Amino acid sequence: MSSTASVNLTVPSAHFALESPGFNINFESAPFKFTQEYLDLIGGVDSPLFRLFEDLFIRGFLAIQKHVDGIASIIQLYYDEKKGKEIVDLLKSRLLFAKTTLGIQKLIHESMDNFRTKSYDWYQQKTNNIFM
């Protein structure tokens, strides 16, 4: 029996497979989905919950960067050599892009209530009756 805690991380492989919603026409270009509803739920940018979210996000992002090679190795198992290298290169570029607290905060703020994300959600609702 191990005394260390383990964490399961589920990552949609399509995210790393150079695929994006909207048939790869890059509707959603935000670093991640962070809608106004999520922001309202945590009380806005001046709330203690937002500061906690930002702190945990930054710490998590920096922590995952330490393990990017191991994560890349696991993801590469699912693809042939050429596609695997392409995906690993993309993964590393996404996870190693922001290396400072300020850079990671920029990712958060670029994602907040992003126009393109809202546009894609609207598109999904109108064409597929999917409410985001």
C-alpha positions, 0 to 999 in steps of 0.5 A: 500500500502506498502512502502517496496520493494519486490523481487521475487526469483525463485529457480529451485526446482530440485537444492534442490531436490538432482537432478543435470544435467546428470541424477544425476551423478554429471557432474556439481559439481561447486557451480554455473555456471560461464563460461569463457564467463561470466567472459569475459563479465564482463572484467575478474577478474581484472575489476571493474565489476568483483569486483562489481559482487563479492561484490554483490554476497557476500552481497547477499549470506550473506543476504540469509543466514539470511532467510534460515529457511524461504526459507527452510519452503517454499521449504518443502511445495512441498515435503512429510515429509521425502523428505522435510527434506532431501532437507531442510538439503541439502539446509542448508548445501549449503547455510550455508557452506560459512559464511565468505567473504573469504569462499564465494570468494572461491565459486566464484573462484571454479566456474570460468571456471570450468572444469566439467561445461565445460565438461557437456556443451560439453556433452549437445552440442554433445548429445542433440544439446544444446549450453550453 
